[in-house]
Amino acid sequence: FLLYIREHFLPLFTSLEALRSIVRAAFDHMISDGVVYTEMSFDFAFARATGHTWGEIIEVLSEEVKRVGEKLHVAPELGLNRETPEALWAKDI
């Protein structure tokens, strides 16, 4: 499963504009379907795996959340695999 994500999913997010386009399309689709609340979950390793900083990712997400704020409540979540060694995540926070 992780190999599939690495080969097919993560390359879609190599640029911040690609991230913005995907998030924007997802939000717009949710709104057109009548969704009013959504939770977005990101694995803690997402920033490192895509070559971005969390600051850059949060900036893009903040702009898109603000854009749809009157129609869609977005609750972002940050997840951490329990098996991830502390040395891999401690320096990123």
N, C-alpha and C positions, 0 to 999 in steps of 0.2 A: 504494500500500500504506500509506504513512504517513498519507494522508488518511483511509483506512478506520480505522486505529488511532485517530487523533485524534477522529473522529466517533462511533465505535461502541465502542471499548474503554476509552479514558481516562475518559469520563463515568461509568463504573461505579465508579471509584475516587475520587470526589469527597469521600467521607467516610471517616474512619478505621474506622468501624464497618462500612462496606461492604467495605473492604479485609479486615478481620478475618473477616467472614462468608465471603468468597470463599476466602480462604486456609484457613479452618477446613473448609469444605466440600471443598476440594481434598484436604487432608490426610486427612480422614475417608474420602473415596472411595478414595484410594490404599491406606490401611490395609485397607479392606474388600476390596480387590482383591489383597491379599497383598504389596504393595510394601513393601520395607524400607529402601530408599535412594532419595533424590530430590535433584536439583539444581534450585534455583530461581534463574533468571537475571533480573536487573533491569537495565534500561538506566539509565545514570547520569542521564539526563534525566527519569526517572520522577517523582522528587520534585517537581521544578519543574513538570512537566506536570500534576500532580494537585493542586498547591497545598499540599503537605505538606512538612515538613522530613524529612531522612533520619533524624533522631533520633526523630521520631514514627513513621515507618515501621518502623524497627528495633525500637522498643518493642513494636509490635503483633506483628511477626514473632517476636521473642524469646519473647513470651508463648505464641504458638501452637506454636513449635518445642518449648518446654519442655513444653507440654501433651501432645504426642505423642512425646516423646523416648524412651520405653521401647519404642515400636513402630515408629518411623520415624526414620531418620537423615536430617536435612535439611542439605544443603550449599548455602547461598546464594552466589550469584556476583553481582558488580557488573560490568557491561559498559560499554564506552565506544566509541562509533562513532569510528573512526579519522579521519573527516572532520570531527569536531566541533572547531571552533577552541578553542585553549587558553583564550582569554578567557572562554568560556562555562562551562568546567568548573573552571578553576583556583580561582575564588573560592568554589566550593561545597565544596572539600575543605580 
